[in-house]
Structures are given as C-alpha cells and as structure tokens.
Amino acid sequence: MAQDFNKLYEFGPYQVDPRKLQLWRDGSAVPLPPKALEILLAMVARSGETVSKEELMHAVWPDSYVEESNLTQNIFLLRKALGESAQDSSYIITIPGKGYRLAVEVREIDAGGSTAAPNAAGGVAAAETPAHREAIAHGDAGRGAGRKPLWMWLAAAGVVAIALAGAEVWRGRHHPRPQAAPERVMLAVLPFENLTGDPGQDYFSDGMTEEMIAQLGDLDPQHLGVIARTSVMHYKGGKTPLDQIGQELGVQYALEGSVRRDADKVRITAQLIELKDQSHLWARRYDRELSNTLAVQGEIAQAIMGEIQRSLGHTTVTRAGEPLPRSTNSYEAYNLYLRGRYFWNKRTDDGFEQAIQYFQQAIAKDPNYAQAYAGLADSYILLAAYSGGPPAEPMRKARAAATKALYLDEGLAEAHTSLALITENYDWDWPAAEKEYRRAIELDPNYATAYQWYAEYLTWLGRFDEALRASERARELDPLSLIIASDNGMIYYYSRHYDRAEARLNAVLEMDPNFPRAHGVSDVYIENGQFAQALADIEKCKPLFGMNRYWSEMAFMLGRSGHTAEARHAVEELERLDRRPPQDPATIAWAYAGMYDKEHTLLWLNKAYAQRSNAMTGLKVEPGYDFLRGDPRFQDLIRRVGLDDSGEDR
C-alpha cells in the first residue's frame, strides 16, 4: 500500500505513525530508533510481501554504502520491541537468503488531522528543532549540546533497555565484556554526520570518519584504543544515546562530528565527550579549503589526543603537529576502497567478487594506493577459502597484491596481515606467518582483523588460551563485528567447549540468521548429539552455501547420526557435483568422515593436500577427525602440513 501521511497503520495491538516515526501499543509509545521505524514502515507498505534486504537498505539508507549488519541490528531491535525473536516470529518472518516479510494484516486508520499521538501521560511529543540541529553543526561545547532534548532521552529509556539486552546476547551471556588494560582507554569515533543535504556526499563524511579512526589509532596505541569502523558504522544515521554506545562498545570517550562542504570549502565540527557523565571536554569548528582537509584531520587528532592524555595524567602528545601519512590523496579512490570493504565484509562469494571490482577501480584511480592492494589481497584470499574451488590462482593474485602493497608501504599493517594469511593458508609456513602477524600488530595495535586472524592461526596450532586472548582483543576493538564474534565461537568449538561455542554462534545468528560463518553451529550440534537441531540448521544453510557444502554437511550429519544408507546417498550426490566443476576435495573427505570411513577420508584428504586446500589448516584441532588421530597416515599428513608439535619451532 502507498503510505498516506494522514493515516495511521495498525496491526495487532500496534499502531505506526509515519509522520512522527512513532510506534504505539495500546496508546503507549514504544521507543525505537528512527531507522528501525523506517524499516517497519517499509514492510508495512508491503504487508504480506517479501521485502528484500537490498530494497530495505535502499529505502532506509538511500545512496549510502552502509554495512548490511546495520539492517540486521535494527531488525533485531524491532523484533525485541514487538516481543519476538528470530526463532519465534509472530510479526516479522525471515526469508533466508532474501529478506523479511511482515506476516500480519495491516489496517489504515484516519489520523483525524492530528499532528501527534498522545503519549502515556496524555501529552504530545515534541520534535527536535532545526535550531537544535544547528547546535550540533556548530559544535557547541556546553553539557548536552548537540544531543537530544530531555523528552527524547526519557522516551529512549525503553530503547536503551532493549538494545542493552540485545548487546548482552550479542557479546555472549556467559562471558564478560572484554575490558581495556589499565591506563589504556577506549575511544569510539562516531560516524561524522553529512550536513550537506546531499546523500551522494556520504562518502566524504564516511571518509572523514575512517581517517579519524586511523589518525587517532596510530597516535598512542599503548594508551588509546580506537574502535574499528565496522562497529561504529552501526550508529550511522541513528540517535543512539551516548550511554548506550558506551555500554555496547566498552568505551570511555566518544568523538562526534559533522561535515558541510561546497565546491571548494569545507566546514568540519568535532566534539570530544567523556561518557561517564557525558561532559564535553573539547569542541572545535574548522572552516578550510578542501585542499587543506588532511591538515585539519591532523589538527583534530592532535587536539583530541592531547585532551585524552591530560585526563590520564600524561603530558606528551605523540607526533605533535605532524599529520599521519595517508595512502591516497584521491577521495574518489578512497570512496571506491570503502565500497570494496563493504562488500568484502559480507563474507560471500558474490561479495568478494564485487569487492575485487571496487578495489581494482580504486587502484585504477590511484596506482600507488597501498590499502587498496591490501583489500584486493584480502578478497582473493577469502574467495579461495569460501568458493571451494582450486586455490592456486586466487592465491597467486593475492600474493601479488599483498607484495605490491608492502612495496608501496612497508609499514602498512593491513598488508602484513594479508601476507600472514597467505603464508598460513597456502604455504603452511607457520613461523613465517606468525612473524607477519606480530609485525602487523606491532605496526597497528588497533587493527582488529590482525588479532582476529592471528587468533585463528593460534587455534590451528592448538594454542587455545593464546587464541582466546587474541580473539578477545579483536572483540574489544570491533565489538559488533559478526565475523569476529563467529570466529570467537569457533575457537570454543575446536577446543571442545561445545556449550560455549553454541551460545556464541547462536548469539550471532540472533543478529543475522544468514551470516554464513555462524552456521558452524551445525557442527557443534553434531558433536553434542543434537542431530535434529543440526539438520534444521543445515537446511537453513542450503541457499547460503550452495549444493556442494550442503551435501557434504548433510552426509556428515547423517553418518554421525547412524543413517548410513542416507549418508552414502548424500556422498553420491556430492561426488556427482564434483565433476562440474571440481571442488575442494576436503568437502568430500568431510562427508566420508561422518561415516567414520578412514580409507576414503584419508584418500580425499590427501587430494586436498595436493591441491593445497586451506581446509588442511584445521587438521590438528578439528573434532570431526578425532577418529583418525591414532592412524599413522593421518599423523604423517599433519606433519606434512607442518602442524605437528615439532613443526611449531622450525
């Protein structure tokens, strides 16, 4: 239905007012972030139809490139407000691999010309004024400047409770939030607001956000940790209260800012806020020529660092007055780079292919753009791992891109991390890979991906305590990252802590039921003997993983549950698919492992070894291969991959 802004829309006990972006239940306001309500309105307009993720993201974030997790986070908050979950959906139905559907009848109600619905106390809700928004733009430094009026804070109290409950599920109920080390504080650079009125300029404000994260993260990493971009972008365009942000991200400080620009001028405002009492420590406004934007970023970073260091009792500002080096001076190239990382973070074959295209376009705009080469390397590395095809060609391209990035900038942590993963997954040179990971962390102690992949490296070697410490540091730096949280859950799986693994992975699926890595929970269910749950999860994965992995997982589950005849049928389907085109032999080895078939499992594992499958990295710790551990042939295979105990010190 087309939305009429003189109408209210009713379903069940709820009413939606499209003019005020307000949800009501039985006459009482239900607090929700504006973006969540916009998502609800988009589904109300097409009640009973499936609305794709792409359509929802275009409707709510038009002309902006934001992470898909922004959508799933707001769907999560919307479900909570409606009193449901992803597993028990009365209103919002998830259509795997497609989108969402509002599965209730929606009725139109004449609003009677009123401008607001009464609140629980019989009053009328006020609105945020243009003057208040201008105060944000000018960076007023008084307490509460640039924030919501009191009535909005009061109305948002319910949202805070909902979001904090969701965040607790997200972070894991049975594990405390990672805490910063003593004398080391955490800062969140919130997405700079685009005040140009042109959504097409979002790339400029997003670029400013990214640059401020890089500038501040590199100033004094021993004393200041800066939250990664993927987590802070969850708050783009929203009105999340600062205390909620502090709780969800585990930060003591937040930097807010805005950007206005025209053809050759730019106005940047920034304010630093200490979250414990929401006091504004520092605020500035900068009017500059566009050509001086980089110098402004350096000024802001130095001023903020000085304020934070003074609050900690330090007196020296690292690299005072010296702007940090930038990998490109082309904002066009940088915008293409941001889009590449957006698609890379989807962790799908299509996402990696699109990321490769954007990184290549960025390089075409600036052939000396080291970060774009590192992004290209990361895309080829993960494409080799996720696609299931022969890894030789994508790994060759990944190595060329990583090497080029290091040639252009030897001090680029992203490039050292890329090279570490190539050396780990394809060369199986474990000492060299660890050297690269440690170098990356030394260069940028705030680079969450370096800790994430280093944690996985430590897991493959069976160094689980070290792996969990590295993983927790990654979560501290990027608390809302789906992939980091999923990998954290898989460490518990490989270390045989299945209950913790199940809790971690299901927390991710609560946020995004279609996130591929989190569906490793099916293997957790199998190890726990929960075969019905495993079957249900594998069926959900069918549109996500394709038929090869589907039949591999199905064969493994059927074999372990004692359905040998059905398992052999699944293997037949898998081997038939292997002929068009050939797939990773490890998927067939996994299918035979479900039936405890040593001969065929070892046959296909040796084929995987010959193809240099990255699946070989998990041989030492994968529970599914425990039945092979006493076989000398399996031990020899582990030795050849370099995973025997003696190989760690070579």
N, C-alpha and C positions, 0 to 999 in steps of 0.2 A: 504494500500500500504506500502511496505517496504521503509523506509526512505533512500534516496541516498544523501549523504552529498555534492555531486557535483551538486545538484539540488536546485532550489528554488521552493516553493509551493505557488500557487496563488489561492485566492478565492475572488470573488467580486473585490473591489479596493485594496485588501491587498495581500502582499507577506510575506512569512516566510522563513528566512534563518536558517536552522538547525545547521550550523557550528557556527554561531555567536550568536545564540539565539536572533535574532533580528526580529521584526515585522516592516514592511514598509507599508505605504499607499501613493499611488501616488508619490513615490520617496522620501517621508519624513519618518524619523524614528518615530515610535510610541513607546514611553518609556513604559516598563513593567518590573516588577520584573522577575528574571530568572525562578522562579518556575511557574509563570503564563504562561510563554512562553513554558516551558516544558509540561505543561498541554495542551496547544494549539497544540503542536507538536504531542502529544499522540492522540488527537482527529483528527488531520489532517491525521495521518497514517491510521485511520479507519473512514474516512469521510462517513457519511450516516448510520453508525452503532452506537448502544448504547454502550458506554464505561462505565462500572460500576465504582462506587466510589472506590471500592477495587482495581480495575485494575489501575485507575489513581493514587491512593495513592502509590501503589507498584511501578509504573513507575517513579514517581517523588521523592518519599522518600523511596527507596528500603532499606529493612532491618531496617527501623527506625519506632519506635512507636510514631506517632505524632497525635494530635487531629484532628478529621475529619473537625473541623472548619477551619484548615489551608487550606484544599481543597476549602471549600465554600468561604473563604475570597479571595483566588486567582481567583476563578471563577467570583466572584463579580468584581474584578479589571479588569479581562479580558473582561467581558461584558461592563464595562464602557469604556474601550479603543476602543471597537468595536461599541460604540454608542448605546447600547441597555440596557434593564433591564430584570429582571426575568419575568416581566409581558408582555414585548414586545420583543420577541426573534426572530431576523432575522437570526442569525447565530447559537447560542448555544441553544438547546432545552433541558429543564429539564425533565427527565423521572422520575416521582415521585416514590420514594422508590427504584430506581435502579441506575441511573447515569445521564449521559449527552450525547448528540449527536450533532455533527457538521452537520447541515442540509443544506449544500451548496456543490456544486460541487468543487472539488479541482483539479487544473491543475498543472502538473510538468513543470518547465522551466529550461533549461540548464543555469547554472550559469556562463558558459564560462571560468571556471578555475580561476575566480577572487576570492580573499580572503576576500573581504568585499564589501558591497554595499555602494554606495556613500550616504553621508548624505545630508541634505538640502542645505548645503553650498558648496557642491561639494567635500568635503574632505572624508577621510577614517577614520572610528572609530578605535581608538587604543584599546589595550586589557590590562587587569590587569596582571602584570608580576609576575613570581614566586618570584622575589626579594621583590615585594610589599607584597605578601602573607607572606613571611618570616618575614617582619617587624611586621606584626600582631602577628605572633607566639612569637616574642621576646619582645613584649610589649613596643615598642619604645614610649617614653613619649612626643615627640615633638608634637606641634599642628598639627592635621590632620594625625598623624601616625596611621597606621592600618586602615585607611578609604580609600575611593575611590579616584582615581585620579580626577583632575578637570573636565576632559571631561565627566566622569561618573556622576559627580554632576550636570553638565549642562544638560546632557541627561535625568537625572532623574527628572528634574523640572516638566515635564508633569505628571509623576507618582505621585509626591507629590500632585499635584492639584487634580488628580483623587482620590487618597487614602484619602485625607482630606475631599473631598466631600462625599466619602463613609462613612468615620468615622462620619461625621455630621449626615448622615441619621441613622447610627448605634446608635449614642448616643441619637438621638431624636432632631428634628429640633426646637421644641418649649420649650426646657428645657435646661438651661445652664449646661455645663460640671461640675460635682462635683469638688469643689476646696478644697485643703487641708487647715486645720485650720492654723492660723497664728503660726509661729515658728515651724511648722511641715512640713517637706519636704518629697517628694515622690521620691523613687528610683526604677528603673527597673533593675533587674539582667537579662541581655540578655542571650539567650542560649549559653552556652560555646561551642566553635567550636571543633569538633573532628578532630584533625590533624594527626591521626594515619594512614589514608588511608584505614581503615577497617570499613565499616558501622556497622559491628557487635559490634564495641566498642561504639556505640552511647549511650548505656545505661550508660556508665561511665561518659561521658560528660553531659548527662542529669541529672545523679545523682549529679554531681558537681553543676549544676545549681540549682537544688532543695535544696541541702544542703546550698548553699549560701543564698538563699531566707530565709530559716529557721534561719540560723545564724544571718543574718542582721535584720530580722524581730523581733527577740527576744532581741536584744541588748538594744534598747531605743525606745520602741513603742510610747512613748509620743511625741517624736520629729522626729521620722523617720518612715514613712510608706513604705512598700515594696509591689510592685505589685505582684499579685498571679501568680502561674505557668501557669494556663490555658491561661492567656492573653499574657505573654511574649513568650510562645512557638509558638505563631503565627509568630514570627520573626525568627524561626529556619531555617537555611539554606538560608535565604534571604539576600538581600542587601538594606534593607530599610534605607534611610538616617536618621541620628540621629535626625534632627529637626522634621521629620515626626513622629518618635517614640515619641518624647516629646509631640507633639500636640495630638496624638492619645491616649496616656496613661496619660497625665496630670502630667508628672514627671519633676523634675529639674535635676536629676542625672541619669546616666546610668553606669552600670558596664559591661564591655566586657571582655571576657576571652577565653582561648583555652587550650586544654589538649592534650599532647602526652604521650604515655606510651608504655613500652615493658613488658617483663616478670616480672621484679621486680623494675622498675624505673618509675617515673612519672615526667613530666615537666608541670607545670601549670603557665600560664601567666594571668595577670589581669591588667586592667587599669580602673580608675575612671574618668568619663568625666562629666563636668558641661555643660548642654545642651544649656544654653542661649548664649554662644559664642563658644561652642564645644572645650573648653580648657581642656587639660589633666592635672588633678590635681595630679595624682599619678599613677605609673606603677611599677610593680614588676614581676620578674620571679623566680620561685621556682623549684629547682631540688631536689627531695626527693625519699626515698624508698617508695614503695607503702604502707608499713605498717605505714607510718607517714602521710598519706593523711589527716586524720581527724585533726591532729595538724596544717597542712597547711591551712585548711579551717578556723580554728580559728584564725590563724595569719592574713589571708586576711581580715576576717570580722572585726577584731580589728583595723587594719590599716585603712580600709575604714571608719569605724565609727569615728575614731579619726579625719580624714580629713574632714568629713562632719560636725562634731561638731565644729571644729575650724572655719569652714566657717560660722557657725551660732553664733559664739561667746561663745560657751560652752567650758569647759576645761576638763571635766571628762568623761572618756570612761567607759561605763557600763561593768562590769565584765572583766576588762582589763586582757589580757593574759590568760583568762580561757576559754577553748573550751566548747561549749554548749553540753549538753548530747545528745546522738544520740539513736534512738530507736532500731537500729540494727547495727551490725558491719559486716553483710553479704551483700556484694554488689549484690550477686545473689538473695537474698531475696528482697533487695530493688528494683532491676530491675523488679521482679515479681509484687511488690507493684505498681510501676509506670504503668505497663501494666494494672493492675486492675483498677486504677484510670482513665486510658484512656477509657476503656470500660464503666466504671460507668458514665462518663461524656456524653456518647451517649444518656442517658435517654430513653432507650428502654428495653423491656423485655429481648431480646437476649443479649443486652449489660450488663444488670445486672447479667444474668446467667454466662456470660464469666468472669465478674469482680469477682464474687464469687469464681470461679475456680482459678483465679490467686491469690486472697488473701489467699485462703486455701493453695495453693502451697507455698506462701511466709511464712506462719505460719509453714508449714512442714519443711522449711529450717531453721527457727528461731522461736521456740515455744514461745519465750519471746518478740516477735515483736509487741509492743502495737499498732502502727499505722496500721498494717495490720489487727488487730482485729477491730479497728475503721472503716477501709474501709469495712470489712466484714459486720459490723453492718449497715453501711450506705446503702450497697447494698440490704440487706434483707428488710430494712425499705422502700426503694423506690420500690422494687419489689412488696411489699404488696400493695403499693399505685397505681402502674401503671398496675399491671396484672389484677386487677378486681376480683381476687379470694378471698376466705376467708383469713383474715389477721392473724389469731391466730398463725399458725405455723411459718411463716416467722418472725413475731414479737417476738415470743419466742426465735428464733435463734438470732435475732438482739439484744435482751436484754442480752442474754448470752455473745455475742461477745463484746458488749459495757462494760458490767460489768468486763469482763476479761481484757479489755484494761485499765480500770481505776485501776484494781488491780495491773497491771504491772506498770502503770504510772499515778498516781492521778493528775498530773499536765498537762496531755495531753488535750489540748483544743478540738481536734477533737472528743475525746471520750465523753467529757461533752456535746458537740453539738449533738452527736448521741443519747445520753441518753435523752436529752431535746426533740428531735423529737419523740422518742418512747413515752415519758411521755405525750406529746401533742397529738399525733395522735391516740394512743391506750388507754392510761389510762385516758385521758381528765382531767389530774391533772394540771390545768393551773398555779397555783402558783409554784408548783414544777418545771414545765417546764421553767418558767421564771427564776427561781433561777439557773438552769443549763445553760441557755443561757448567763446570766450575768456572771456566773463563767467562761465560755468559753472565753468570750470577755475580761474579766479581765486577764486571763492567756495569751491570744494571741490577742491583739487588731488589728492584721493584718490578722486574719483569716476570709476571705471574706464569706465563707459558713455560719459561725456563725451569721453574720449580715443578710445574705440572709434569713435564716430560722427564725431568730428572727423577721424579718420584716413580714414574713408570719404569725407568731404567733400573732403579734400585729394587723395584718389585721383581723384575725378571731374574735378578741375581739372588733373590730370597732375602734381601736386607730389608725386612718389612718395617722394623722400627724406624730406620732412617727414611724409608719411603713415606711413612705416615707423617713424619715431621716435615718433609719437603712438601707433601700434599697439603698439610695444614697451613703452611706458609703461602702456598698458592691460593688457598681459600681465603686467607686473611687479606690478600692483595686484590682478589677478584671474587667477592663473596656471592655474587649472583650468577656466576658462570655455570651453565648447565654441564659443559664438558668437564670442568674441573671437579664439580660435585660428583659426576658419574664415575670419573676415574678414581676418586676417593673411595667410592663404594666398591669398585672392582678390586682395589687393594685388599679390602677386607675379604672379598671372595677368594682371592689367591692365597691369602694367609689362613683360610679355613674358618673365619669368623662369619658364618653364614647369616646369623640373625642380624648382625650389624650391617652386613652387605645389603640384605633385603631392605632394611629400614632406609639406608642411604639412597638406594636406587629407586625405591618407591616414592621417596620424597621428591626426586627429580621428576618422575612420571606424574606426580600430583600437579607439578607446574606445567609440564608439557608431555602429554601422553604419547607423543610421536617422536620424542627425542631418541635417536637410534641407539646411542651408547648405553643408555639406561636400561634398555631391554636385555642387557646381560643378566637381568634378574631372573630370566627363564633358566639359566644355568644354575643359579643359586637355588631355585625351586627344585631342580632335578637332584642336586646334591643333598637337599633336605628331604627327598622323597615326596615332595608336593607335586605330583605329576599332573593333577587336574589344573592347578594354577599355572604350571609350565606350559601345558597345552594351550590354555587360554591366551597366554602371553605370546606364544609363537604364532598363533593365528592372527593376533593383532599386528604382528610384525610383517606379515606377508606382503602388504603393499609398500612397506618401508624398505625391505631388504632384497626383494626380488626372489625368484624361484630357486636359485642355487642355494642360497643360505637357508631359505625356508625348508627345503627338503633335507639339508644337512642337519639342521636343528631338530626337525621332526624325526629323522632316523635315529639321532642320538637319544632323544627323549623316549621314543617307542622301545628302543633296545634296552635302555635302563629300567623301564617300567615292566619289562618282561614280555612285551608284544613283539617277539622276534620275527614272525612272518610279516607283520605290517612294517617292521623296520626294514626288512630286506626289500620290500616293495618300494619304500622311500629311497633306498640306495639305488635301486634300478632307475627310478626317475632321475635321480641326481646324476648318475653316470650317463644317462641318455642326454641330459642337458650339457654335459661336459664336452660334447662333440661340437657345440655351436654357441660361442667359440670356447676354446679351452679355458677352464677356470683354475683357480688356485687349488692344487692337489690337496692342500690341508683341509679343505671343506669336505672332501671325500674321506680323508683319514678320520676326521671327526665323526662322520656318520658311522664308520665301522667301529670306532672306539665305543660307541654307545652299546654295541653288541658284545663288547669285550673280545673282539676278533683281533688277536695280536698280529697274525700274519698279514692281513690286508691293511691294518692300521699302519704297521711299520713299512709296508710296501709304498703306501701313498705318502707317508711322512718323508721317506727318502726321495720321492719325486718332488715333494715340496722343498726339500733341502737343495736339490739340484737346480730348482728354479729360484732359489734364494728368497722364498716366501717370508714375509715379515712375521707370519704366524709362528715361525720357529723360535722366536724370541721368548715365547711363553712356556717352552717345553719343561723347564726345570720346576715350575710352580703350578702349572695347570692341573686342577684336581681331576679332570676328566681322563688324564693319562696316568693316574696313580697305579692302575693295574699293570702298567708296563715297567714300573720302576725297578723291578728285580731282573729284568731281561738285559743281558749284556749288550744286545744290539741297540737297545734304547739308550743305555748309558754311553755307548760309543757315539750315538747321534748327538747327545747332549755335549759330549766332548768336542765333536767337530764344529758345533755352533759356538764353542768357547764358553759354555755355561757350567762346566764342571768347576769344582771349588778351586782346583789348581790354576784354572784359566783366569781367575779374577786378578791375579798378581802378575800376569805375564807382561 
